[in-house]
């Protein structure tokens, strides 16, 4: 969305302060007029680097960590190599002991595409975190922001990066004619909003950040969530091949590398039966959680892990075989498979027969608890909410998203202004409406040009691992995540075109939680420990 009032972040009185763009541009124009006519045009003031530093202390699992927090803006060039945006970030630098090895640095970002990084920042690994309902909708404001004993500051410095056009960052175009300016802005957005354009912007940001903070010899990690994992696959290969910047490791949270495996809309691609099969274990875990599986009612005798293992076998065995038969499937086979599928996912067998055994994500969310007038979440299927239209074929909103968004956005605005001391009157954009502007074409490694069609960045990650056989990958997935089903993520990693020896560089972790598994305190604790262990094992620290 475009704002009618342009704004400028400038340093003043210890704050990043908002000023009307008209004042800023007028002052800039005056300065330019006073300078020699042969000098280069002055940079748009909205594209200047800015930062502000504060200090804090956090206890991480009993260890006291003093840190320096730097909140700021870094200018980045667009696809035409001209300044076109500033990306906002918050970096936390832990105080190192005298003589200690250089601390690793982790670059973290959420996905979308078009999301800021408020979620990982305040939900998972920053020094403060939001308390949410963990599977239930909590009360309205005042919300609670507490010290985060699971921050990753105990093992690394952390850089939370907002994607172009989100957070306090802005994509910038200027023209005296406001109508022309809006058109120019649309064109400028195209330089940042796309699979390859986005990765290029992040690569430029990371290089500038390493230079700005003198971190070129620090152990380096990429940490992406959701579409952020897609970005990481493209980014790690781009940094490696085009910028000569290797990474120690890539951490993938709620992974999606091949969008053809999504449970969201396989019905739009008849013949894509694998996507239905890869969602079955998530459906099974969800039905188990909501106690819709009579055969698995005794949880002391049959565990969630056992259910998931059985669902995996069924999904890629009897079930996928039935789907690939298509219209040639025998009626008695369809009926038998529907009965077995019902026992795994909790939907009635007659309904499954009418659906030709194919249930996509929205259908499942709306149908599982339909008799109770409830729909289940997509990002976290533990969450439920009233069905807005009980007779609809699929869910029309996500109870998990609606349950937590206000808490995150409210507390980040409070934290930025009162603790980090930035932002003043500037709007913090939790997301950008990339909409139809987003260019999903991608140029895979070795290709001469970008390709259209369903996005698949598995070749990018595979190429990065082949070129750097020491690159390690750590994947983390929630059992109750229907946005990026864990079995699809496993399938992607198991089908990377790499030799078996390199497959040993990949570790996989599962959690009894959703897409944002850090919403669950026990899963957050386990996530912290798993990531910390991964960093310590790969940072090449010399003792």
N, C-alpha and C positions, 0 to 999 in steps of 0.2 A: 504494500500500500504506500502511496505517496503522501507525504505530509505537506500541507500548504505553507507551513512555516519552516524554513530551512534553519539549521542550527550549527553552532561551532563549539567544539570542545577546546578550551584554552586553559592554560595553567594560571591560577590566580588565587591568592589567599589560601594556598594549600589544597585547592580543589580543582577538579576538571569542571570548569564553569560554562554554563550555556549562555551564548550571546546570539542575538538575531543575526542571520547571515548577511542581511543588508548592511549592518554596521561593519561587520568584518570585511565584506567585499569592498565597501566604500573606502575603508582604511587601507586595504591592500591596493586598491586602484590608485589612491593618492600617493602611496609609497612608490608604486611603479612609475607614475608620471614624473615624480621627482628624480628618479634614477636616470642614468644615461640611456638614451633610446636604443643603443646597440646591445644592451644587456638582454639576457633571456627573460621571458615573461615570468613574473612571480608565481610561485606555486599557490594554487587555491588553498586558502588557510584551513579549510576543512580537511585537507589531506596531509597536514603536518603531524609528525610524531609527537605524542604527549604521554606523560606518565606521572604517577603520584605514588609515594611510598609510605607505608605504615608498618608497624611492628606488632607482633603478638606472640602468645605462648599457647601451646596445646599439649595435653597429655595423651599420648598414644600408647595404649596398653601398658600404662604405668610409667612410661618414659616421658620426661619433660623435654619438649622441643621448642626452642626459641626460633622464630621465623621472621623473615622480612617479606611483606606482601607488596607487590608492584602491580598496580592496575593501570592500564594504558591503552594506547592506540598505536598501531604500526601501519604505515602506508604500504600498499601493495599495488603492483601494476596489473593491468588487465591483459587480455590476449594480444593487444596491440603494443604491449611493452610501454604503455604510458600510464602514469599514476591515475587510478580511477576509484580507489576505495581505501578506507582505513578499517582494519580489523581490530576489534577490541579483545582484550585478554586480561587475565589475572594470573600472575606468577607468584608462587610461594617458594622461598629459598630458605631451607633449614640451616641453622648455624652448625657448621662442621667443627669437630674437635681439632685442635692444633696437630698438624702433621698427617691428618686423615687423607685418604685418597679422594679425588674429585668426586663429588656426589653425582649420581646419575640424574638425568632429566627426562621426565615423561611428558609428552605432548598429548593432551586429552581433548576430545571433542565428541559431541553428540552427533546425531544424524539428520533425519528428516526425509529428503534433503530440505534445508531451509530452517534448521533448528539451531538455536543458541546452545551453549553448554551449561546452562543453569542446572540441568538435571544431574550430571556427573559432579558438578562443582559443589552444589549444596546437598546432594543426595548421597554421594558416595565417598569422595576422597579429599575434599577440602577440609580445612581445620574446623569448620562449622557444618552442621547438617540439620536438615529439616526432619522433624518428627511427624510421621504420617500414620495412617490407620492400619498399615500392614494387612491388607486384604479387606478392609472396611473403610467406609467414608467417615472421616473425622469431623469434628465440629468446625464452625467457621472461626474467623479471627476473634481474638488474637491467637496466631499460630506460634509454635515453639521452635526456636533455633538453638541448638545445644552444641557444646564442644564435641568434636568428633574423635572418639577414641580409636576409630578405624581409618583415620587419614593415612595416606601413603607417605606422609612427610617423614616417617621413620626410616624409609629406604631411599627416597629420591626427592629432588625438587620437582615441582608440579607446575605445568603451564596449561591453564584452561583457556581454549581458543574458541571464540565465537565465529561462526561462518560468516562470510561476506554478507552484509545487509542485515545482520542480527546483532543482538546485544546493544552496546553503545556504538558499534561500528556503522558505517554508512557507505553506500555506493554513491558516487558524486558525479553530477553533470551540472553545467552552468550555462545559462543563456539569459539575456535581458528579457527576452520574450518567454513568459512562463509556459505557454503552450509548446514552444519549441524545446524548452528545457525538459518538459515531461517526456517528449519524444526522444530527446537525447539520453535521458535517464533510462528509458526502456532499452535503448541500444547498448548503453553501458552495462546494464544488468546482464545482458547476454554474454559479456566478457567474463562473468564470474559465475553465472548460474548454469551449470552444465557439468556432466561427469568429469570431463577432462579439464574444463576451465576451473572448476572448484579445486581439483587436485593441484593444478598449477598455482593457484592462489595460496594454498596451504604450504606448498613447497617454498614459495617465495617468502612467506611469513617465517617459516622455520629457519631458513638461511639468515634472514635479517635478525631474528631473535638470537641465534647462536653468535652472531657478530656483535649485536648490541650488548649482550651480557657476557661476552668472552667465554663461551661454553663450547668452543669447537672441539675440544678434546674430552668432553664429558661423555660417558656412556649414554646412549640415546634410545628412546622407546617411543613407539606410536601406540596410543590407546584410543580405539574408536568404539562407539556403541551404535548398534543398529546400522543405518546407512553410513555411519562413521566407520564401520568395518569395511564396507564397500570402498569408501574413500581411502582407507588404510592400504588396501590391496593395490590400488592405483598409485597411491602416494609413495609407498615404500619402493616400488619399482621405478617410479619417476625420479625420486631422489637418488637412487642408486645409479641409474643409467644416464640421466641427463645432468645431474648436479654433483656426482661423485661423493655423495653423502650416504654412507651405510648406516644401518640401524642394528643395535644389539638384539632387539626383539620387537615383535608386533603382538599386541594384546587385543583380542577380538571378543567383544561383549555383545551377545545377542546378534550373532553373525548372519549376514546375508551377502553371498557372493554371486549367486545365480538367481535372478528374479523369476526365472521360469519355474522354480520350485516353490513359489509363494502359495500359501493357502488362501490368499485373498480372492483371487478371481480366475482359477483354472478353467472355469466354465466358459471363459471367453476364448479358450484355445482348445477346442475339441481334439482329443487324441493325446493331450498332455495328462496321462493318467498317473504319472509318477508323483505329481504334486499332491494328489489326493492321498496316496499311500504314505507320503512323508509326514502328513499331518496326523495320521492315526494315533501314534504314541502320545501326542499332546492332547488329542481328544480323550484318550483313555485316562491320562493323568487327571484331566479336568473332571471327568465323570466320577472318578475315584474320590477326588477331593470333595465333591458335592454329594457323595454317597448315592450315586445312581447305578452302582454295579453290585447287584446282590451276590454274585459269586465271589466278590472280593470284599465282602462286608467285614469279615474277621481280619482286622489289620494286624493282629498279633501273629497270625498264621501266614498271611500273604502280604508282603510289603509292596510299597510303591515301586521300588526298583525291580521287583520281580514282575509286576504288572507291565512296566515299561519294556522290559526285556521280551516278554511274551508278545506284546503289541508290535514290537519291531519285527519279530519273526513272522507274525501273521501278515503284517503290512506288505512286506516285500516277498512274501510267499503266496499263500492261497488268495489273498485279497488282490494283489497286483495282477496275478494270473487271471483272475476273473475279470478285472477291468480291461486288460489287454484283449480279451476275447471280444469286447465290444458287443454289437448286436447279435453276434453269433453265440453268445452264452446260452446254455440250456436253461430253461425255466427252473428246473429242480436245483441246478447249481446256483443260480441267482438266489433262490430261496434259502439254500443252506448257508451261503456266504453272508446273506443279510442277517441270519440268526446269529452267526458267529460274530459279525461286526457289531451287532446290537449288544452282545455280551461284553464287548470291549469299550464301546463309546456311549452307551446308555440311551441311544435313540431307538424307538420302536422298529422292529424288523419290517412291518408293512410300510412304514414311512421310507425306510432305506430302499425297499424294493421299488417304490414309486419314484424315488430319486435316482434310479439306475445304479445304486450303490455308491453314488458320488455325492459327497457332502463337502462343500467348501466352507471356509471359516465363518463367514457371516451367517450362513444357515445354521451351523452348529451352535453359535453363540445365542441365536434367537430361539432355538428349539430345545436345548437341553433342559431348561427349567421353565419351559412355556406353560406347563400345567400349574406352576406357582406364580405366573404372571411376571417372571423375571427374565432378564437377559444377562449373560455373563460377559466379562471384559475380553477384549482382544489382546491388549498389551499384558494383562495379567488376568487369567481366567478364574482366579480365586474371587475377584471382585464381582458383585452382582448389583443390578439396579432394576427398577421397574421397566417393563417393556412398554415403550411408547405406542407401539402398534402390535398387540399380541397376535394378530392375524398375518403380519408381514412375513415374507419368506426369510428375510435376514435382519440382523440387528441394525438399528439406525443410529446408535451412538455407543461410545465405549465407557462403561461405568468406571473403569480404572482411571482413565484420563480426567474425567470430570471430577473425580474424587480428590485428586492431588494437585491439579494445576494451579489453583488459586493460592494454595499454601506456598508453593515454590516461587511463583511470580511475586507475591506479596513480600515474602521474606527476603528475596534477592534484592528487591528495590530498597527495602529497609537497610539491609546489610551493606549494599553498595554506597548508599548515601551517608550512613551513620558510622560505619566501621572502616570501610575502605576509603571513604571521603571522596567519592567521585560521582559524577553524573549530574549533580545539581538538578536542573529542570529538564534534563534530556530524558526522553523516553527510552527505557530498556526494552528492546524487542525480543521477547522470548522466541519468536519465530518470524520468518519472512514468508510472504505469500509468493513463493516462486512459481506456483501454478503452471500455466502453459508456457511460461518463459523457459523453464528448465529444459536443457538439451541433453537427452539421455543417450545420444550417440557416444560411442567410445572407440578410440583407436587402440586396439590391443597391441602388446609387444610384437614387433616385426611387421605389423600391417602398414600399408602405405597411406591409408586414409581411414577416417572414422567410419564405423559401421552402425547402421540402424538396427532395430529389432530389440528383442529382449536382452537386457543388460546382463552380461556375464563377465565378471572380473577374475574368475578362477585362473585364467592364463597369466594374469599380472602377478598374483601371489606366487604361483608356481615358478615363473621366470625369476622373480627376486630370490627365491630359495635355491634355484639352480645356479644362478650367478654367484650367490654368496652361500655356500653350503653350511656356514656356521650360523646363519640367521635362524632364530628360534621363534616359534609361534605358540601362543597360549590362548586357547578358546574357552569361553565361559558361557553357559547356556542355562536357562530356566525351564523346568518341566512345564510350567504353566504359561508359557509365552506362545501365543498363537500368531503374533506379528512376524516372528522369525522362528519357526518351529525347530526345536533342538535336533530332531532327526534329520531335517533338511541340512542343517549345519554340519552334522556328522557326515552325511552323504557327500557334501561338497568337499570336505577335507579328505575323505577317503578316495575321492576321484580326481584329486589334483594330478596333473601329468608330471609326476616326480618319481624317482626311483624309491624303492622301499627303504633304503638307507636314510634318505632325507625325510621320509615320513616319521622317523624316530625323533625329528626335531619339533614335532607337534605334540602338545599336551592338551587334554580335553578335561573340563570340569563341569559337573552338573549341580544344580541347586533346586531345592523344592520351593521355587519362587517364580516370578514372571519375567517379563522383558527387562524391567528395572529391578533386578533381583536384590539390589541394595535397599529396596523398600522394606525388605524383610530383615530384621536385625541379625538373626542367626546366619542368614545367607551373606549379609554384608561382612560379618566377622570372618566367615570362611573365605569369601572373595578377597578380603584384605590379605589374609594369610597366604592364599595361593599366589596372588600377584607378587607379594613381597618375596616369597620364596623363589619365584621365577626371576625377579630382578636380581636378587643376590646370586643366583646361579649363573647369570649371564652378563654381569656388569664388568667382568674381567678385572676386578679390584685386586690390587697387589697388597698383601699384608706383610 
